[in-house]
Amino acid sequence: MLTTLLIAAAAQASFIATLERHVAAIPRRDYAEIEATITKGDRLELILPNGKRMTTRAEFLAFHREFFADKGWSMRFERQSLIEGKDIAVATYRTYFSSSDDGKPVNTSSWLTLTFHKEGGEWRLVHDQNTRIPAS
């Protein structure tokens, strides 16, 4: 029984560690770390707050390369929920994004849902969906 609990705890820590690596890489604009935490397969779905949908790993990486090149934004995350299964896990965050548009501050908030799948014993991102929260 103790061995089962230790194995389950190690698996959970492994997912949480990968999740935290992925999320921490975004505000640091760490492209290599993002690439290290996503699927090795071709299919990776990314849905942006404006509704634009991308469906491949290559598109996901191209988007992040361009996004990270812009140094005029900051982003922070607050984890809201976490669900972990044997080979799939989902985390939802509230994000706070700050930038400027023609010198005027722009602050938005979104729900970010990240879905990871276990591939070859490693947790890998397979779905990333952002939904903008309307300003009150």
Stockholm file with secondary structure:
# STOCKHOLM 1.0

chainA/1-136         MLTTLLIAAAAQASFIATLERHVAAIPRRDYAEIEATITKGDRLELILPNGKRMTTRAEFLAFHREFFADKGWSMRFERQSLIEGKDIAVATYRTYFSSSDDGKPVNTSSWLTLTFHKEGGEWRLVHDQNTRIPAS
#=GR chainA/1-136 SS CHHHHHHHHHHHHHHHHHHHHHHHHHHHTCHHHHHHHBCSSSEEEEECTTSCEEEEHHHHHHHHHHHHHCCSCEEEEEEEEEEECSSEEEEEEEEEEEEEETTEEEEEEEEEEEEEEEETTEEEEEEEEEEEECCC
#=GC SS_cons         CHHHHHHHHHHHHHHHHHHHHHHHHHHHTCHHHHHHHBCSSSEEEEECTTSCEEEEHHHHHHHHHHHHHCCSCEEEEEEEEEEECSSEEEEEEEEEEEEEETTEEEEEEEEEEEEEEEETTEEEEEEEEEEEECCC
//
